[in-house]
Amino acid sequence: MLRQRAPLDETLERLAARHEEAGPRDRALARAIATVALRRLGTIRLGLKRFLERGLPRNAGLLEAILIGGAAQLLFLDVPDHAAVDLAVRQARADKRAFPYAKLVNAVLRRVAGARAEILAAGEAPRIDTPDWLHRRWVAAYGEAIADAIAAANRHEAAVDISVKDDLPGWAETLGAHILPTGSLRLPQRVPVPDLPGYAEGAWWVQDAAAALPARFIAPKAGERVIDLCAAPGGKTAQLAAAGASVLAVDRSPERLERLAGNMRRLSLAVEALAADALALDVPPADAVLLDAPCSATGTLRRHPDVAWTKREDDIASLAQLQAQLIDKAASLVRPGGRLVYCTCSLEPEEGERQVAAFLDRHRDFTRLPVAAEEIGGLAQFITADGDLRTLPHALPGAEPRLSGLDGFYAARLVRASS
């Protein structure tokens, strides 16, 4: 995954298809190892470096990955030391190029286990687990204190939030969940989601509290036609349909759109789904358009720690170009007097605040309709000076780190002139 810059979820799905003999517990453990390895990669590499005086041998196959996976278990997971070391040695022996270094794997990981406390202390500074280029950007955008707070939040597993169709208090009681000020429910512990009451019946869906906010800014009236661009996997589509809108959900990936359709069937929500490139979309203008644009996703590292290591700084400029094309296209699909909500799960200003500022310079027939605090549970700190939404991962404190925070999101609501 690190070599090919491939997303973790896609990598795990591909590997699972090749190893059908692996049961659910093995797959869950593999995901846990990979996730914590990526979340704490800086600390792990720093710890391994202490015992690799000559660095990693060249052309050693999977050696680095084996060492990282072993160290992740020793430092951060409840795996017996002997089991983690034994597995790593067997992995080295099974790889043609790593085979000559099986004894090195054994020696290094045993030393890691013995120096666990020292390694964790050396990795205490949160920024160690954030790529330097990304931390520098956050310092420039938000200041050093907030950049460090974001990095610290990203070290913790994200909570599971859900959006409900109706009866928020009732489902909170049934699920033992906490009602967040934003109107989402936060589950107190991680359990298999499909096993929970209400899932099979389609009463609710999993959706981060921040991700649930942009669709609310559309505020559709019953029967209004809304286009949801880049819609999969469909959390925002579900919100719009549940509010009574007639929704056209558009995504360029047929596979992702099929997943969206499956979610809508479970939720008993009727939407029109269309597999198409949004830039080539030819449909009549709608009352409102929601564009959740493809982005660097740097606001989702708690949930997707692979993003920090698979994205590069130059990706942001190319993504910003695509976003500019998409928001211009979205604007053309808004009827006179209609609304456009643009959002990204990125912390980078080029993909958020600067993108909308440039759009408003290009499109004088659009104006900003500021977000009001009461639309987001009174959390005025999430509203920028211009009236847009900006959430940060370290915000929304909870009783413990795992129950705190939310994804980093940006959203702006724009209105087209009536004539």
C-alpha positions in Angstrom: 0.0 0.0 0.0 2.8 2.4 0.9 4.7 1.6 -2.3 1.8 1.9 -4.6 0.0 4.7 -2.7 -3.2 2.6 -2.8 -6.0 3.2 -0.3 -6.1 0.9 2.7 -9.7 -0.2 2.1 -9.1 -1.1 -1.5 -5.9 -3.0 -0.6 -7.6 -5.0 2.1 -10.5 -5.9 -0.2 -8.1 -7.0 -2.9 -6.1 -9.2 -0.5 -9.2 -10.6 1.2 -10.4 -11.8 -2.3 -7.1 -13.6 -2.8 -7.2 -15.2 0.7 -10.7 -16.6 1.1 -9.5 -19.0 3.7 -9.0 -16.1 6.2 -12.0 -15.9 8.5 -13.6 -12.7 9.9 -11.3 -12.6 13.0 -8.2 -12.9 10.9 -9.4 -10.2 8.6 -10.3 -7.9 11.5 -6.9 -8.4 13.1 -5.2 -7.7 9.7 -7.1 -4.4 9.5 -6.3 -3.5 13.1 -2.6 -4.1 12.5 -2.6 -2.1 9.3 -4.6 0.8 10.7 -2.6 1.3 13.9 0.6 0.9 11.9 -0.4 3.8 9.6 -1.8 5.9 12.5 1.5 5.6 14.4 3.9 5.1 11.5 6.2 7.9 12.6 6.6 6.5 16.1 7.1 3.0 14.7 9.8 4.0 12.2 11.5 6.0 14.9 11.6 3.0 17.2 12.8 0.6 14.5 15.6 3.0 13.5 17.1 2.6 17.0 17.9 -1.0 16.3 18.8 -0.8 12.6 22.1 1.0 12.8 22.9 0.4 9.2 19.3 1.1 8.0 17.2 -1.3 6.1 18.9 -3.6 3.7 18.3 -2.9 0.0 16.2 -5.3 -2.1 14.9 -7.0 1.0 11.3 -7.6 -0.3 8.7 -7.2 2.4 11.2 -6.7 5.2 10.1 -3.1 6.1 6.4 -4.0 6.0 7.0 -7.0 8.2 9.0 -5.0 10.8 6.3 -2.2 10.8 3.5 -4.7 11.3 5.4 -6.5 14.0 6.3 -3.3 15.8 2.7 -2.1 15.6 1.5 -5.2 17.4 4.2 -4.9 20.1 3.7 -1.2 20.8 0.0 -0.6 20.3 -2.1 -3.8 20.2 -3.0 -6.4 22.8 -1.0 -9.2 21.1 1.5 -11.3 23.1 5.1 -10.4 22.3 6.0 -13.9 21.4 3.1 -14.2 19.0 3.9 -10.9 17.2 7.6 -11.8 16.9 6.9 -15.4 15.8 4.5 -14.2 13.1 6.9 -11.6 11.8 9.7 -14.2 11.5 7.4 -16.6 9.7 6.4 -13.8 7.3 10.1 -13.1 6.6 10.8 -16.7 5.9 7.9 -16.9 3.5 9.1 -14.0 1.4 11.9 -14.8 -1.0 13.8 -11.5 -0.6 13.2 -11.1 3.1 14.2 -14.7 3.9 17.9 -13.9 4.5 16.9 -11.4 7.2 14.6 -13.6 9.3 17.1 -13.6 12.2 17.3 -9.8 11.9 13.5 -9.5 12.2 13.7 -11.7 15.3 16.4 -9.6 16.9 15.0 -6.2 16.1 11.5 -6.9 17.3 12.7 -8.5 20.5 14.6 -5.3 21.2 11.5 -3.2 20.3 9.5 -5.2 22.8 12.1 -4.7 25.5 12.3 -0.9 24.8 8.5 -0.4 24.5 8.3 2.4 27.2 11.3 4.3 25.8 10.0 4.1 22.2 6.6 5.4 23.2 8.2 8.2 25.2 10.4 9.2 22.3 7.3 9.4 20.1 5.3 11.5 22.5 5.1 14.6 20.3 2.0 14.1 18.2 3.5 15.6 15.0 5.9 12.6 14.8 3.0 10.6 13.3 2.2 13.3 10.7 4.2 13.7 7.5 6.3 16.9 7.7 4.8 18.5 4.7 1.3 18.1 6.0 2.1 19.4 9.5 3.8 22.5 7.9 0.6 23.2 5.9 -1.5 23.0 9.1 0.8 25.3 10.9 0.5 27.8 8.1 -3.3 27.5 8.0 -4.2 27.3 11.6 -1.1 28.0 13.8 1.2 25.7 15.6 -1.0 25.0 18.6 -4.0 23.9 16.5 -1.8 22.0 14.1 -0.4 20.0 17.1 -4.0 19.5 18.4 -5.1 18.1 15.0 -2.1 15.8 15.0 -2.9 14.6 18.5 -6.5 13.9 17.6 -5.5 11.9 14.5 -3.6 9.4 16.8 -6.9 8.2 18.1 -9.5 6.0 16.6 -12.6 7.8 15.3 -15.9 7.3 17.1 -18.9 5.7 15.2 -21.6 8.3 14.5 -24.9 7.7 13.0 -27.7 9.7 11.4 -31.3 8.7 12.0 -34.4 9.1 9.9 -36.5 10.2 12.9 -37.0 9.7 16.7 -33.6 10.8 17.7 -34.2 10.5 21.4 -35.8 7.0 21.0 -32.8 5.7 19.0 -30.4 7.3 21.5 -32.0 5.3 24.3 -32.2 2.1 22.3 -28.6 2.2 21.2 -27.3 3.7 24.5 -25.8 6.5 22.3 -25.0 10.1 23.1 -26.8 12.9 21.3 -24.3 15.3 19.9 -25.1 19.0 19.6 -25.1 18.7 15.8 -28.0 16.1 15.9 -25.9 13.0 15.2 -25.7 10.0 17.6 -22.4 8.8 18.9 -22.1 5.1 19.9 -20.4 4.5 23.2 -18.4 1.5 22.0 -17.3 -0.2 18.8 -19.5 -3.1 18.0 -20.4 -4.8 14.6 -22.8 -2.2 13.1 -25.0 -4.7 11.3 -25.8 -6.4 14.6 -27.3 -3.3 16.2 -31.0 -2.7 16.5 -32.4 -0.6 13.6 -29.7 -1.4 11.1 -31.5 -4.1 9.2 -34.8 -2.1 9.3 -33.1 0.9 7.8 -33.8 3.3 10.6 -30.3 4.9 10.5 -26.9 4.9 8.8 -23.3 5.4 9.8 -22.1 9.0 9.0 -19.5 11.1 10.8 -21.0 14.1 12.6 -19.2 16.6 10.4 -20.1 14.8 7.2 -23.8 15.0 8.2 -23.8 18.9 8.3 -23.4 20.0 4.6 -26.6 18.3 3.4 -28.6 20.1 6.1 -27.6 23.4 4.5 -29.6 22.5 1.4 -32.8 22.5 3.7 -34.9 21.0 0.9 -38.6 21.5 0.8 -40.8 18.4 0.1 -40.6 17.6 -3.5 -37.8 19.9 -4.4 -35.4 18.5 -7.0 -31.8 18.1 -5.7 -28.7 16.8 -7.5 -26.1 15.1 -5.3 -22.8 15.1 -7.2 -20.0 12.7 -6.4 -22.7 11.0 -4.2 -21.4 7.6 -3.2 -21.5 6.0 -0.7 -24.7 7.9 -0.1 -24.9 9.4 3.4 -25.8 12.8 2.2 -28.1 11.3 -0.4 -30.0 9.6 2.4 -30.3 12.8 4.3 -31.7 14.7 1.3 -34.2 11.9 0.5 -35.3 11.5 4.1 -36.0 15.2 4.1 -38.5 14.7 1.3 -36.4 15.9 -1.7 -36.5 14.2 -5.1 -32.8 13.3 -5.4 -30.6 12.5 -8.4 -27.5 10.9 -7.1 -24.6 11.0 -9.5 -21.2 9.2 -9.2 -18.7 8.3 -11.9 -18.0 4.8 -10.4 -20.7 2.2 -11.2 -19.4 0.0 -8.3 -19.7 2.8 -5.8 -23.1 3.8 -7.1 -24.3 0.2 -6.7 -23.2 0.4 -3.1 -25.2 3.6 -2.8 -28.2 1.9 -4.3 -27.9 -0.9 -1.8 -27.8 1.5 1.1 -30.9 3.3 -0.2 -32.7 -0.1 -0.5 -31.9 -0.9 3.1 -33.1 2.6 4.2 -36.3 2.3 2.0 -35.5 5.6 0.4 -36.3 6.2 -3.3 -33.6 8.1 -5.2 -32.6 8.2 -8.9 -29.0 7.0 -9.3 -26.9 7.8 -12.3 -23.4 6.6 -13.2 -21.9 9.5 -15.0 -19.0 11.9 -15.1 -20.3 15.0 -13.3 -18.4 17.2 -15.7 -20.3 15.8 -18.7 -23.7 15.7 -16.9 -26.6 17.0 -19.1 -29.7 17.3 -17.0 -32.2 20.2 -16.4 -31.2 22.7 -13.6 -32.4 21.7 -10.1 -33.6 23.6 -7.1 -30.4 22.7 -5.3 -27.1 21.0 -6.0 -24.8 19.4 -3.4 -21.2 18.9 -4.4 -19.0 16.8 -2.1 -16.0 17.2 -4.2 -13.1 14.7 -4.5 -10.3 16.0 -2.3 -7.2 15.1 -0.4 -9.3 13.9 2.5 -6.8 15.2 5.1 -9.7 15.9 7.5 -10.4 12.1 7.8 -7.1 10.8 9.1 -8.6 9.5 12.4 -10.8 7.3 10.2 -8.5 6.8 7.2 -4.9 7.1 8.5 -3.6 5.8 5.1 -4.4 9.2 3.6 -1.5 10.8 5.4 1.0 8.4 3.7 -0.7 7.9 0.3 -1.2 11.5 -0.6 1.5 13.9 -1.6 1.6 17.7 -1.4 1.4 18.1 -5.2 -1.8 16.1 -5.2 -3.6 19.1 -3.6 -2.9 21.4 -6.6 -4.2 18.9 -9.1 -7.3 18.2 -6.9 -8.0 21.9 -6.6 -8.1 22.2 -10.4 -10.6 19.4 -10.6 -12.7 21.0 -7.8 -12.8 24.3 -9.7 -14.1 22.5 -12.8 -16.7 20.6 -10.7 -18.0 23.6 -8.8 -18.4 25.6 -12.1 -20.3 22.6 -13.5 -22.4 22.4 -10.4 -23.3 26.1 -10.7 -24.6 25.5 -14.2 -27.0 22.9 -12.8 -28.6 25.3 -10.3 -31.8 27.1 -11.4 -32.1 30.8 -10.9 -32.8 31.4 -7.2 -31.5 27.9 -6.3 -28.9 26.8 -3.8 -25.4 25.3 -4.2 -23.6 23.7 -1.3 -19.9 22.9 -1.9 -18.0 20.8 0.6 -14.8 18.8 1.1 -13.4 16.6 3.9 -10.1 18.4 3.6 -8.2 20.7 6.0 -6.4 22.4 3.1 -7.6 26.0 2.3 -7.0 25.5 -1.4 -9.7 22.9 -1.4 -12.1 24.9 0.8 -12.0 28.6 1.6 -9.8 29.6 -1.4 -11.8 27.5 -3.7 -15.1 29.2 -2.9 -13.5 32.7 -2.9 -12.2 32.1 -6.4 -15.6 30.7 -7.5 -17.4 33.8 -6.2 -15.0 36.0 -8.2 -15.8 34.0 -11.4 -19.6 33.8 -10.8 -21.1 37.2 -9.9 -24.6 35.7 -10.1 -23.9 33.7 -6.9 -23.7 35.0 -3.3 -22.9 33.3 -0.1 -25.7 32.5 2.3 -23.9 32.2 5.7 -24.4 29.3 8.0 -26.2 30.1 11.2 -25.1 28.7 14.5 -28.5 27.2 15.2 -28.2 25.1 12.1 -25.2 23.2 13.7 -26.4 22.9 17.2 -25.2 26.3 18.4 -21.5 25.5 17.7 -20.6 28.9 16.5 -16.9 28.1 16.7 -17.4 26.0 13.6 -18.4 29.0 11.5 -15.7 31.1 9.7 -15.6 34.8 9.6 -17.2 34.6 6.1 -20.0 32.4 7.3 -18.9 29.0 6.1 -18.5 25.8 8.0 -15.1 24.6 9.1 -14.7 21.7 11.5 -11.4 20.4 12.9 -10.6 16.9 14.1 -9.7 18.0 17.7 -12.9 19.9 18.2 -16.0 18.5 20.0 -14.4 17.1 23.1 -15.8 14.0 24.8 -15.3 11.9 27.9 -12.3 10.2 26.4 -10.2 10.6 23.2 -12.1 7.8 21.3 -15.4 9.6 22.0 -14.1 13.0 21.0 -13.6 14.9 17.8 -15.1 14.8 14.3 -13.9 14.8 10.7 -12.3 18.0 9.4 -14.9 19.4 6.9 -15.4 22.6 5.0 -18.7 23.7 3.5 -20.1 26.8 1.9 -23.7 27.6 0.9 -24.2 29.7 -2.2 -27.4 31.1 -3.8 -27.9 31.9 -7.4 -29.6 35.2 -8.3 -33.2 34.9 -9.3 -32.6 36.6 -12.7 
